[in-house]
Amino acid sequence: MLKLGLAAPEGVAGLRVLCLGAHADDIEIGAGGTLLRLLSEQRVAALCWVVFTSTPARILEAEASARAWLAAARGGLAESQVRVLTFQDGLLPQSVPAVKQVFEELKAFQPDLIFTHYRHDLHQDHRLLADLTWNTFRSHLVLEYEIPKYDGDLGNPECFVELPADVLDRKVELLLTHFPSQAGKHWFDAETFRALPRLRGMQAASAGRYAEAFYLRKLVL
């Protein structure tokens, strides 16, 4: 298998990364390990982290978690921003004009790499953000992450990022630390957060046993 890497454009110090999540823990669950790698390996110059739905309690969780992830950047970032919006969970499709306006504003960030939801996710909020990502950013590298859940909508992704065991350990630790409001949910535990990376690591023949997977719809080599 040919392994490709993520490098910044020629003459640029690092990637400009846009992370989009419908809910407070989505980015971390779907792409948290990959982000920890990119940040710790100093591949990111600027990062914009956007969560679309929240409640007062979830705002605090989302902001604290994002700060913890950003702290993985050795030496810090030249530019970073965290936005936690207050659209209602489960009703994003009823707020399309306002959500689309947020996407229009995000064009100014000029990302190189975008993490967003899987376009065929069965959660309506997730699916809307994926659709608007492609509607807004048509000439960008977009990696669609996956969220394990009751709906059973996991697919067969094409792109894998290997995760060393210590990176997965850190991802799980941060998830369990920063989202206490989710602790009572039957799926929100370390076993879930390790199970999918182990399966994807097997598919990727990862030397470290673990990987995160993404749906990659367009890539120019």
C-alpha positions in Angstrom: 0.0 0.0 0.0 1.3 3.5 -0.9 1.3 5.8 2.1 0.7 9.5 1.6 1.3 12.3 4.1 -0.3 15.6 4.8 2.1 18.5 4.1 1.5 22.2 4.0 1.4 24.0 0.7 4.9 24.9 -0.6 6.4 27.9 1.3 3.8 27.7 4.1 4.7 26.8 7.7 1.7 24.5 8.3 -1.8 23.5 7.3 -4.9 25.6 7.9 -7.3 23.2 9.4 -11.1 23.6 9.7 -12.9 21.2 12.1 -16.7 21.1 11.9 -19.0 19.3 14.4 -22.7 19.2 14.9 -22.4 18.5 18.6 -19.9 19.1 21.4 -18.0 15.8 21.2 -18.3 15.0 17.5 -15.0 16.4 16.3 -13.1 14.6 19.1 -14.8 11.3 18.6 -14.5 11.3 14.8 -11.1 12.9 14.3 -9.6 13.5 17.7 -6.6 11.1 17.3 -5.7 12.5 13.8 -5.8 16.0 15.2 -3.6 15.1 18.1 -1.1 13.7 15.6 -1.2 16.7 13.3 -0.9 19.2 16.2 1.9 17.4 18.0 3.8 16.8 14.8 3.6 20.6 14.1 1.8 20.2 10.8 -0.8 22.8 11.7 -0.3 26.6 11.5 -3.9 27.6 12.0 -7.0 25.8 13.3 -10.7 26.8 13.3 -12.9 24.6 15.5 -16.7 25.0 15.1 -19.4 23.3 17.0 -22.9 24.1 15.8 -25.4 22.9 18.5 -25.1 23.4 22.3 -26.7 24.1 25.6 -25.1 26.2 28.4 -23.6 23.1 29.9 -22.4 21.7 26.6 -20.8 25.1 25.7 -18.5 24.8 28.7 -17.6 21.2 27.8 -17.0 22.0 24.1 -14.7 25.0 24.9 -12.7 23.1 27.5 -12.3 20.1 25.3 -11.2 22.2 22.3 -8.6 24.0 24.5 -7.2 20.6 25.6 -6.8 19.5 22.0 -5.2 22.7 21.0 -2.7 22.3 23.8 -1.2 19.3 21.9 0.4 21.8 19.5 4.0 22.1 20.6 5.0 25.7 20.6 1.4 26.8 20.1 -0.4 27.8 16.9 0.0 31.0 14.9 -3.8 31.3 14.7 -6.6 29.4 16.4 -10.3 30.0 17.0 -13.0 28.1 18.7 -16.7 28.8 18.0 -19.5 27.1 19.9 -22.8 28.0 18.4 -26.2 27.7 20.0 -28.4 26.0 17.3 -30.8 23.3 18.8 -29.6 19.7 18.8 -31.7 17.6 16.3 -33.1 20.6 14.5 -30.3 21.9 12.4 -32.2 21.2 9.1 -34.9 23.6 10.3 -32.2 26.4 10.5 -30.6 26.0 7.1 -30.4 29.7 6.1 -28.7 30.6 9.3 -26.3 27.6 9.3 -25.4 28.3 5.6 -24.5 31.9 6.6 -22.0 30.5 9.1 -20.5 28.4 6.4 -20.2 31.5 4.2 -18.4 33.3 7.0 -16.0 30.4 7.4 -14.7 30.9 3.8 -12.6 33.8 5.1 -10.5 31.2 7.1 -9.3 29.8 3.8 -8.7 26.2 5.0 -6.4 23.7 3.4 -7.9 20.7 5.1 -11.5 20.2 6.4 -12.8 17.6 8.8 -16.6 17.2 8.7 -19.3 14.6 9.1 -19.8 11.6 6.9 -22.2 12.5 4.1 -24.4 9.4 4.6 -24.6 9.6 8.4 -28.2 8.9 9.5 -28.2 11.7 12.0 -29.9 14.7 10.3 -27.6 17.3 11.9 -24.5 15.4 10.8 -25.7 14.9 7.3 -26.6 18.6 6.9 -23.2 19.8 7.9 -21.6 17.3 5.4 -23.8 18.6 2.6 -23.1 22.2 3.4 -19.4 21.5 3.6 -19.3 20.2 0.0 -21.7 23.0 -1.1 -19.4 25.7 0.4 -15.9 24.3 -0.1 -15.7 22.7 -3.5 -11.9 22.8 -4.1 -10.6 21.6 -0.8 -9.4 18.4 0.8 -12.4 17.2 2.8 -12.1 14.3 5.2 -15.5 13.0 6.4 -15.2 11.3 9.9 -17.4 8.7 11.3 -19.4 8.6 14.6 -20.4 5.1 16.0 -23.9 5.1 17.3 -27.2 3.2 17.6 -28.3 3.8 14.0 -25.6 1.4 12.7 -24.7 3.6 9.7 -20.9 2.8 9.6 -19.7 2.3 6.1 -16.5 1.3 4.3 -14.2 4.3 4.4 -11.3 4.8 2.0 -8.8 6.8 4.0 -7.0 5.7 7.2 -4.7 7.6 9.6 -2.6 5.3 11.9 -2.8 6.1 15.6 0.0 5.1 17.9 -1.3 3.5 21.1 -0.3 6.5 23.2 -2.3 8.9 20.9 -5.4 6.7 21.2 -4.9 6.6 25.0 -4.8 10.4 25.1 -7.9 10.8 22.9 -9.9 8.4 25.2 -8.6 10.2 28.3 -9.6 13.6 27.0 -13.1 12.4 25.9 -13.9 10.9 29.2 -12.5 13.9 31.1 -14.2 16.7 29.2 -17.7 15.4 28.5 -19.2 14.4 31.9 -22.8 15.2 30.7 -22.5 12.1 28.4 -21.1 9.7 31.0 -24.5 8.1 31.7 -25.0 7.1 28.0 -24.5 3.4 27.4 -22.2 4.0 24.4 -20.0 6.7 25.9 -17.1 4.7 27.3 -13.5 3.7 26.7 -14.5 0.4 25.1 -16.5 2.2 22.3 -13.7 4.7 21.7 -11.2 1.9 21.3 -13.3 -0.6 19.4 -13.7 1.3 16.2 -10.0 2.4 16.0 -9.0 -1.2 16.5 -11.2 -2.3 13.6 -10.0 0.4 11.3 -6.4 -0.3 12.4 -6.9 -3.9 11.3 -8.3 -2.7 7.9 -5.3 -0.4 7.4 -2.8 -3.0 8.6 -1.6 -0.4 11.0 1.7 -1.3 12.7 0.4 0.3 15.9 -2.9 -1.7 15.7 -5.1 1.4 15.7 -6.4 4.0 13.1 -9.1 6.6 12.4 -10.9 6.3 9.2 -12.3 8.9 6.8 -14.4 9.0 3.7 -12.4 10.6 0.9 -14.5 11.6 -2.1 -12.0 13.6 -4.2 -8.2 13.8 -4.2 -5.9 15.2 -6.8 -2.4 13.8 -6.9 
